[in-house]
Amino acid sequence: MDEGILRTRANRRAIARLSVVLVACAAGCTTYVGTTARSFLGHVRNNPDPNVRYVAYSKLGSKDLYDNSEQKSEAVATLIEKYERGKEPVAIRAVICRSLGDLGDPSARTVLLRAVHDQEAVIKIEACRALGKVGRSEDATVLAQIMTLDHLEDARIAAIEGLADLKSRDPRIYKVLLDAMEHEDPAIRLASVGALRKLTGKDEGTEVAAWRRAVEPIIAQATTDAAADPATASATATPAKPPTDPSTKPAAGLRLFAPRPPR
């Protein structure tokens, strides 16, 4: 496997996704949205223009924005409430998931566990990455299921990235990633290598055999630790329930919205 070629393809995909986000931001930034958490919260609660709200929701994902923990908790609660109400457009619900992940508050875990099974591809993708930042070790089985069963390539890659951030010690996750290194899709192979590097702190190149030798002791130790801990053994023995409807809609990117005409 030529890592240089795969990395080039991955970079192109990243640039394409970034271009979509920049276009969305450019559309929303035509109106000044302020610089403080209070101003952004005001926009997400009261501004009728979804482009402006999109930018404000995105800005709320910065940990450095908040003056104190109470203000940050208020923002997290507002993001969760806005997502659960389900009245925002698809692109905004997706950026809410992203901001919840960036803030890293565990209270967002429940809503993100539902969002990873959303029928809108862009929401599912952002939720998979976000769950890796706020989830628990047992949530690795949810992401692993999306990684192996989802029909959408971007969702599978996002789930792999989420697994890397989640840092689960479940030995099955290492095995899944090792198997994915032999996937027919080069993007899946590259993402799996990246996840293994992040999980293990090692760099064994791109050869499956080298990674298997490096990861086998980790799997053995994790299996021993799980067997010694009844709670962990019970959690890893119970597979995640599959989504009720595994079908997905084609990714259409982030959608822009025309502002409401003045009255």
C-alpha positions as CSV (number, residue, x, y, z in Angstrom):
1,M,0.0,0.0,0.0
2,D,1.5,3.3,-1.1
3,E,0.9,5.7,1.8
4,G,1.9,8.7,-0.2
5,I,-0.9,8.1,-2.7
6,L,-3.5,7.4,0.0
7,R,-2.5,10.4,2.0
8,T,-2.9,12.6,-1.2
9,R,-6.4,11.2,-1.7
10,A,-7.3,11.8,1.9
11,N,-6.0,15.4,1.7
12,R,-8.1,16.0,-1.3
13,R,-11.1,14.8,0.6
14,A,-10.3,17.0,3.5
15,I,-9.9,20.0,1.3
16,A,-13.2,19.4,-0.4
17,R,-15.0,19.2,3.0
18,L,-13.2,22.4,4.2
19,S,-14.2,24.2,1.0
20,V,-17.9,23.5,1.8
21,V,-17.5,24.8,5.3
22,L,-15.7,27.9,4.2
23,V,-18.5,28.6,1.7
24,A,-21.1,28.3,4.4
25,C,-19.1,30.5,6.7
26,A,-18.6,33.1,4.0
27,A,-22.4,33.2,3.4
28,G,-23.1,33.7,7.1
29,C,-20.3,36.1,7.8
30,T,-21.8,38.8,5.7
31,T,-23.6,39.9,8.9
32,Y,-21.6,40.7,12.0
33,V,-22.3,38.1,14.7
34,G,-20.1,39.5,17.6
35,T,-17.2,38.0,19.4
36,T,-18.5,36.7,22.7
37,A,-20.3,33.7,23.9
38,R,-23.2,35.9,25.0
39,S,-23.6,37.4,21.5
40,F,-23.4,34.0,19.8
41,L,-26.0,32.5,22.2
42,G,-28.2,35.5,21.4
43,H,-28.0,34.7,17.7
44,V,-28.8,31.0,18.0
45,R,-31.8,31.8,20.1
46,N,-33.2,34.8,18.3
47,N,-31.7,35.5,14.9
48,P,-34.1,34.6,12.0
49,D,-31.3,34.2,9.5
50,P,-30.1,30.5,9.5
51,N,-26.8,31.5,7.9
52,V,-26.0,33.7,10.9
53,R,-27.2,31.0,13.3
54,Y,-24.9,28.5,11.5
55,V,-21.9,30.7,12.2
56,A,-22.9,31.3,15.8
57,Y,-23.4,27.6,16.4
58,S,-19.9,27.0,15.0
59,K,-18.3,29.7,17.1
60,L,-19.8,28.2,20.3
61,G,-17.7,25.1,19.8
62,S,-14.5,27.0,20.9
63,K,-13.4,26.1,24.4
64,D,-11.5,29.3,24.7
65,L,-14.6,31.4,24.2
66,Y,-16.0,31.1,27.7
67,D,-15.4,33.3,30.7
68,N,-16.3,30.5,33.2
69,S,-17.6,26.9,33.4
70,E,-21.1,28.1,34.0
71,Q,-21.2,30.0,30.7
72,K,-19.9,27.0,28.9
73,S,-22.5,24.7,30.6
74,E,-25.2,27.1,29.4
75,A,-23.9,26.9,25.9
76,V,-23.8,23.1,26.0
77,A,-27.4,23.0,27.3
78,T,-28.5,25.4,24.6
79,L,-26.9,23.3,21.9
80,I,-28.5,20.1,23.1
81,E,-31.9,21.8,23.4
82,K,-31.7,23.2,19.9
83,Y,-30.7,19.9,18.4
84,E,-33.4,17.9,20.3
85,R,-36.1,20.3,19.2
86,G,-35.4,19.3,15.6
87,K,-36.4,22.6,14.1
88,E,-33.1,23.7,12.7
89,P,-32.0,22.9,9.1
90,V,-29.8,19.8,8.5
91,A,-26.5,21.7,8.2
92,I,-27.1,23.5,11.4
93,R,-27.9,20.3,13.3
94,A,-24.7,18.9,11.9
95,V,-22.6,21.8,13.1
96,I,-24.3,21.6,16.5
97,C,-23.0,18.0,16.8
98,R,-19.5,19.2,15.8
99,S,-19.6,22.0,18.4
100,L,-20.8,19.6,21.1
101,G,-17.8,17.3,20.3
102,D,-15.3,20.2,20.3
103,L,-16.6,21.4,23.8
104,G,-16.0,17.8,25.1
105,D,-18.8,17.9,27.7
106,P,-20.0,14.4,28.6
107,S,-23.6,15.6,28.9
108,A,-23.7,15.7,25.1
109,R,-23.2,11.9,24.9
110,T,-26.8,10.9,24.9
111,V,-27.9,13.1,22.1
112,L,-24.9,12.2,20.0
113,L,-25.6,8.5,20.5
114,R,-28.9,9.1,18.7
115,A,-27.4,11.4,16.1
116,V,-24.9,8.8,14.9
117,H,-27.9,6.9,13.5
118,D,-29.5,10.0,11.9
119,Q,-30.8,9.5,8.3
120,E,-29.1,12.6,7.2
121,A,-25.5,11.7,6.2
122,V,-23.9,15.0,7.2
123,I,-25.4,14.8,10.7
124,K,-24.3,11.2,11.1
125,I,-20.7,12.0,10.0
126,E,-20.3,14.9,12.5
127,A,-21.9,13.0,15.3
128,C,-19.5,10.0,14.8
129,R,-16.5,12.3,15.2
130,A,-18.1,14.2,18.1
131,L,-19.0,11.0,20.0
132,G,-15.4,10.0,20.0
133,K,-14.6,13.2,22.0
134,V,-17.4,12.9,24.6
135,G,-18.3,9.2,24.7
136,R,-17.5,6.3,27.0
137,S,-15.4,3.3,26.3
138,E,-18.4,1.1,25.7
139,D,-19.5,3.5,22.9
140,A,-16.7,2.0,20.8
141,T,-19.0,-0.8,19.8
142,V,-21.5,1.7,18.3
143,L,-18.8,3.4,16.2
144,A,-17.3,0.0,15.2
145,Q,-20.7,-1.1,13.9
146,I,-21.0,2.0,11.8
147,M,-17.4,1.6,10.6
148,T,-18.1,-1.9,9.3
149,L,-21.8,-1.8,8.2
150,D,-22.6,1.7,7.1
151,H,-23.1,2.2,3.3
152,L,-21.6,5.7,3.3
153,E,-17.8,5.9,3.0
154,D,-17.6,9.2,4.8
155,A,-19.6,7.8,7.8
156,R,-17.3,4.8,8.0
157,I,-14.2,7.1,8.0
158,A,-15.8,9.4,10.6
159,A,-16.5,6.4,12.8
160,I,-12.9,5.3,12.6
161,E,-11.8,8.8,13.5
162,G,-14.2,8.7,16.5
163,L,-12.7,5.4,17.6
164,A,-9.2,6.9,17.6
165,D,-10.4,9.8,19.8
166,L,-12.4,7.5,22.1
167,K,-9.3,5.5,23.0
168,S,-11.2,2.4,24.0
169,R,-9.2,-0.5,25.5
170,D,-11.7,-3.1,24.1
171,P,-9.5,-5.7,22.3
172,R,-12.2,-6.2,19.6
173,I,-11.6,-2.6,18.4
174,Y,-8.0,-3.3,17.7
175,K,-9.0,-6.4,15.8
176,V,-11.5,-4.5,13.7
177,L,-9.0,-1.8,12.8
178,L,-6.4,-4.4,11.9
179,D,-9.0,-6.1,9.6
180,A,-9.9,-2.7,8.1
181,M,-6.3,-2.3,7.0
182,E,-7.0,-4.9,4.4
183,H,-10.2,-3.2,3.2
184,E,-10.7,-2.8,-0.5
185,D,-11.2,1.0,0.0
186,P,-7.9,2.8,0.4
187,A,-9.4,5.6,2.4
188,I,-10.7,3.1,4.9
189,R,-7.2,1.5,5.1
190,L,-5.5,4.9,5.6
191,A,-8.0,5.9,8.3
192,S,-7.5,2.6,10.1
193,V,-3.7,3.1,10.2
194,G,-4.2,6.6,11.5
195,A,-6.5,5.3,14.3
196,L,-4.0,2.6,15.3
197,R,-1.2,5.1,15.5
198,K,-3.3,7.3,17.7
199,L,-4.5,4.5,19.9
200,T,-1.2,2.8,20.4
201,G,1.3,5.7,20.1
202,K,3.3,3.5,17.7
203,D,4.1,3.9,14.0
204,E,4.5,0.5,12.3
205,G,4.2,1.9,8.8
206,T,1.4,0.6,6.5
207,E,2.0,-3.2,6.5
208,V,-0.7,-5.2,8.2
209,A,1.8,-7.9,9.5
210,A,3.9,-5.3,11.3
211,W,0.8,-3.9,13.0
212,R,-0.5,-7.3,14.0
213,R,2.8,-8.1,15.7
214,A,2.8,-4.7,17.5
215,V,-0.9,-4.8,18.5
216,E,-1.1,-8.5,19.7
217,P,0.5,-7.8,23.1
218,I,-1.9,-4.8,23.6
219,I,-4.9,-7.1,22.7
220,A,-3.7,-9.8,25.1
221,Q,-3.2,-7.3,27.9
222,A,-6.6,-5.7,27.3
223,T,-8.3,-9.1,27.3
224,T,-6.6,-10.0,30.6
225,D,-7.7,-6.7,32.1
226,A,-11.3,-7.1,30.9
227,A,-11.4,-10.7,32.3
228,A,-10.2,-9.4,35.7
229,D,-12.9,-6.7,35.8
230,P,-16.4,-8.1,35.8
231,A,-18.0,-4.8,34.9
232,T,-15.8,-4.4,31.9
233,A,-16.2,-8.0,30.8
234,S,-20.0,-7.6,31.0
235,A,-19.9,-4.4,28.9
236,T,-17.7,-5.8,26.2
237,A,-19.7,-9.0,26.0
238,T,-22.9,-7.1,25.1
239,P,-23.0,-6.0,21.4
240,A,-24.4,-2.7,20.5
241,K,-28.0,-2.7,19.1
242,P,-28.1,-1.9,15.4
243,P,-30.0,1.1,14.3
244,T,-33.7,0.4,13.4
245,D,-33.1,1.7,9.9
246,P,-29.6,1.4,8.6
247,S,-30.3,3.1,5.3
248,T,-28.6,6.5,4.7
249,K,-29.1,9.4,2.3
250,P,-26.4,10.4,-0.1
251,A,-24.1,13.1,1.3
252,A,-25.1,16.5,-0.1
253,G,-22.6,18.7,1.8
254,L,-23.6,21.6,4.0
255,R,-26.6,23.4,2.7
256,L,-26.8,27.2,2.6
257,F,-30.0,29.1,3.2
258,A,-31.4,32.3,1.8
259,P,-32.0,34.9,4.6
260,R,-35.6,35.9,5.2
261,P,-36.7,39.0,3.3
262,P,-37.3,42.1,5.4
263,R,-40.8,42.7,6.5
